[in-house]
């Protein structure tokens, strides 16, 4: 059975961990389609395919709750909420068990004792927990991707709750 962690933003990711072996079985960026010269939209069909493939042998999905933050633009809030809603809707359509987790809950548990704050702290925590994992979004990238790190930490949180 896979424990799936989702960071639902446009630059988010989906990561799965095998419940029995604790091995990372998949790391994928949120699938996007280029629209026009620079705009990107969620690739709903591919999002569905990812979850369908990861759930073949059973799964439980953990997704980070999204909410408006002070200073965040209206367009940004709408886009973030849309991705969050799409992931939840796809899980519902596929009849996958889902648990929505607040950022405070999973970071408090997973990042206990990790110094720093924000995305840098999340990246450091992911490196410490999974030193053998490549956290970059592609082979050409030079730095860890915060969406992959967040999704990995969310799936670790789900794994701990499910073990």
C-alpha positions in Angstrom: 0.0 0.0 0.0 1.2 3.5 -0.9 1.1 6.5 1.4 0.7 9.5 -1.0 1.6 13.0 0.0 0.5 16.0 -2.1 1.7 19.5 -2.1 -1.2 20.9 -4.2 0.3 24.1 -5.7 1.2 24.7 -9.3 4.9 24.1 -8.3 3.8 21.3 -6.0 4.4 17.6 -6.2 3.1 14.1 -5.5 5.3 11.6 -3.5 4.5 8.1 -2.4 6.0 5.9 0.2 5.4 2.2 0.5 3.7 1.6 3.9 5.6 -1.7 4.5 9.1 -0.9 3.4 9.2 2.9 3.9 10.8 3.2 0.4 10.0 6.2 -1.7 8.1 4.7 -4.7 7.4 7.8 -6.7 8.2 11.5 -6.9 6.4 13.6 -9.6 5.9 17.3 -10.1 2.3 18.5 -10.4 1.5 18.0 -14.1 1.0 21.3 -15.9 0.0 22.2 -19.5 1.5 25.2 -21.2 -1.2 27.6 -22.4 0.0 30.4 -24.7 3.5 31.7 -24.3 3.9 31.6 -20.5 0.7 30.6 -18.8 0.3 27.2 -17.3 -2.8 25.3 -16.3 -3.3 22.1 -14.3 -3.2 18.9 -16.4 -6.3 17.3 -14.8 -6.1 14.1 -16.9 -2.5 13.5 -16.0 -3.2 14.3 -12.3 -5.8 11.6 -12.4 -3.5 9.1 -14.1 -0.8 9.7 -11.4 -3.2 8.9 -8.6 -4.8 6.0 -10.4 -1.4 4.4 -11.0 -0.2 5.0 -7.4 -3.4 3.5 -6.0 -3.4 0.2 -7.8 -2.3 -1.7 -4.7 -4.2 0.4 -2.3 -3.3 3.8 -0.9 -4.1 6.6 1.5 -3.7 10.2 0.3 -2.5 13.0 2.6 -2.9 16.5 1.1 -1.9 19.8 2.6 -4.8 22.1 3.4 -4.6 25.4 1.5 -5.8 28.7 2.8 -5.4 32.4 2.0 -2.3 34.0 3.5 -1.9 37.7 4.3 -0.4 39.6 1.3 -1.2 36.9 -1.2 -2.8 38.2 -4.4 -6.3 37.3 -5.4 -5.1 35.5 -8.6 -2.6 33.5 -6.6 -5.2 32.5 -4.0 -7.6 31.4 -6.8 -4.9 29.2 -8.5 -3.8 27.6 -5.2 -7.4 26.9 -4.2 -8.1 25.4 -7.7 -5.2 23.0 -7.5 -6.3 21.9 -4.0 -9.9 21.4 -5.1 -8.8 19.4 -8.2 -6.7 17.0 -6.2 -9.5 16.5 -3.7 -12.0 16.0 -6.5 -9.9 13.5 -8.3 -9.4 11.5 -5.1 -13.2 11.6 -4.6 -13.8 10.4 -8.2 -11.3 7.6 -7.8 -12.8 6.8 -4.3 -9.4 7.1 -2.6 -9.2 7.6 1.1 -8.0 11.1 1.8 -6.9 13.1 4.8 -6.4 16.8 4.7 -3.6 17.9 7.0 -2.7 21.5 8.1 0.8 22.8 7.4 1.2 23.4 11.2 0.3 19.8 12.0 2.8 18.0 9.7 5.6 20.5 10.2 5.3 20.3 14.0 5.7 16.6 13.8 8.1 16.0 11.0 10.4 19.0 11.5 10.9 18.9 15.2 14.5 19.9 16.0 15.2 21.1 12.4 16.6 24.7 12.6 15.4 27.5 10.3 12.0 28.5 9.0 9.9 28.3 5.8 10.9 26.5 2.7 14.6 26.3 3.7 13.7 24.4 6.8 11.5 22.0 4.8 14.3 21.3 2.4 16.8 20.7 5.2 14.3 18.3 6.9 13.7 16.3 3.7 17.5 16.0 3.2 18.0 14.8 6.8 15.1 12.3 6.6 15.8 11.0 3.1 19.6 11.6 2.4 19.6 9.2 -0.5 16.7 10.9 -2.4 17.3 13.2 -5.3 15.1 16.2 -4.4 15.6 18.1 -7.6 12.7 18.6 -10.1 14.9 17.4 -13.0 18.4 16.2 -13.8 19.2 19.7 -15.0 18.2 21.4 -11.8 20.9 22.3 -9.3 18.9 22.8 -6.1 16.3 20.8 -4.3 12.7 21.6 -5.2 10.5 22.8 -2.3 7.4 21.2 -3.8 9.0 17.8 -3.9 10.4 18.3 -0.4 7.0 19.3 1.0 5.2 16.4 -0.7 7.9 14.0 0.6 7.5 15.3 4.2 3.7 15.2 3.9 3.9 11.5 2.8 6.3 10.8 5.7 3.8 12.4 8.1 1.1 10.1 6.6 3.4 7.1 6.9 3.9 7.8 10.6 0.2 8.1 11.2 -0.5 4.9 9.3 2.3 2.7 10.6 
